[in-house]
Amino acid sequence: MTGSSTYPSVRGVQITGPMRPGYESILTEDAVSFIADLSTRFRPRLTSLLKAREIRQERLNLGQRPNFLPETRHIREGEWQVTRVPEDLRDRRVEITGPTERKMIINALNSGAKVFMADCEDSLTPTWDNIIQGQVNLRDAVNGTIEFTSPEGKHYTLNEETATLIVRPRGWHLFEKHIIVGPNEVPGALVDFGLFAFHNAGTLLNKGSGPYFYLPKLESHAEALLWADILDWSESALGLPDQSIKVTVLIETILAAFEMEEILYQLRNYIVGCNCGRWDYIFSFIKKFQKHPEFILPDRDEVAMTTHFLHSYSLLAIQTCHKRKAFAIGGMAAQIPIKSDPAANEAALAKVRADKEREASDGHDGTWVAHPGLVPVAMEIFDKHMPEPNQLDRLREDVEVTAEDLLQVPEGNITEQGLRSNLSVGVQYMATWLGGTGCVPLNNLMEDAATAEISRAQVWQWLHHENCALDDGRAVTRELIEELLSEEMSQLEQELGTDVFHAGNYEKAAELLRQITYQDTFQDFLTLVASEFIDDPVQQGEQA
């Protein structure tokens, strides 16, 4: 079912994506009007904040270094706490994440984790169908009616007891090109947040839960204040009780690490915790200090959470959150079970255990896993270290983190294998993303946009600094990258088969990787470049 006659008639709104069966229940006139109101009211402020990001980057390029803000010292030294935490968010010891794909939602909610973060962002390619079908899937999950039958005939339904649902909308930098209000595309975050809140807030509250969200990629407390105002206005517009929307903020940019307390303060009526988004944080570290050779990072595998700058950020998150009675959730375990190799599987699980032991013993209130098979491993460790629902009483007043701690560059090697791995992961992930799938298992790790961003950012960084060389002395040059990329592409074609290789997006992905690697300007986000090649809008909508 397609055609403009199926679109709601909302003045000033144009929808260019096809209306498929079931979408009419999501893109109702009232829901689209709500999205339009959000965009009209708040998009101008977002535009200013995105411009402020550009200005800040220019200052960093000129040598400015981030520090704790003197003008907000009164907030850091003041006596205040975040407001009430709902019952079903007080124990978050293990959280599982994944895209809003139907089978994934069912398996994640049934996984035994305390929380499922349904992702509209880094693990979801934002095609029109992924975004709107994802909203259909989320609504069915909230209503308890979601079902799925695989091509092999296996039927999936929800268990009686399921994880608490939290939705992660897109970051501020992404816009939904299929929904136009006036002359402007609607911010993707407002589409994801608005449709979910509009259709599900009342049902969730009636069930004793609520509309809960993870807010990604904030770079300042001003951006947090924008979200606070959006939440306040949305509660009023939807007739929801005050402070019934609850959010957790991902601290996944180096700039946000310096403003954690201010972010908590601006969102104090809504926020219940922060999460250490480690992969995006590493990417942010490279991006923000892109012009400075003293910030070159070694191979991705050597940039572990035990390095000083990352462990400092993790401890600061625990101290800051617990001081304000907010939860501090640890980072992602990206490993996936290796059924074909018991020894390799045990080695992978040992890494997961060590990581979770560190988080739980440091004082984190929970952690993330990417695969249901890791839920019992993480749960066992947090059960051992955290017999109570959380560790809010561990204030970690012994911790003292300075700006120098957060900016200390880890030592390590840059190797040919590290460069090869970055090129291979960059191509394979981008090819899969262009094909409509935003998370993919590669080398026994679950890769999403954040890990792919690290891979391509490191290649750019290593290429664009003259003093950067491999551990064997070779300079990282365009010629070396071409040589290794060609070899990795040949290896991929051999592994996949010629037909599969050429039918996929691997050659397009390699070309995009070259484009963003060789140009002098560092591209802020891989997905911004790649999004031009997905879902070209078909003018099937109408201007009302």
Secondary structure, DSSP 8 states (H G I E B T S, - for coil): --SGGGS---TTEEE-S---TTGGGTS-HHHHHHHHHHHHHHHHHHHHHHHHHHHHHHHHHTT------GGGHHHHHS--------GGGS--SEEEEEES-HHHHHHHHTSS-SEEEEESSTTS---HHHHHHHHHHHHHHHHT--EEE-TT--EEE--SS--EEEEE---TT-EEEEEEETTEEEEHHHHHHHHHHHHHHHHHHHTT---EEEE----SHHHHHHHHHHHHHHHHHHT--TT--EEEEEE-SHHHHTTHHHHHHHTTTTEEEEEE-HHHHHHHHHHHTTT-GGG----GGG--TTSHHHHHHHHHHHHHHHHTT-EEEEEEE-B---TT-HHHHHHHHHHHHHHHHHHHHHT-SEEEESSGGGHHHHHHHHHHH--SS--TT---TT----HHHHT--------HHHHHHHHHHHHHHHHHHHTT---EEETTEEE-HHHHHHHHHHHHHHHH-TT-B-TTS-B--HHHHHHHHHHHHHHHHHHH-HHHHHHTTHHHHHHHHHHHHHSSS--S-HHHHHGGGS----S-S---
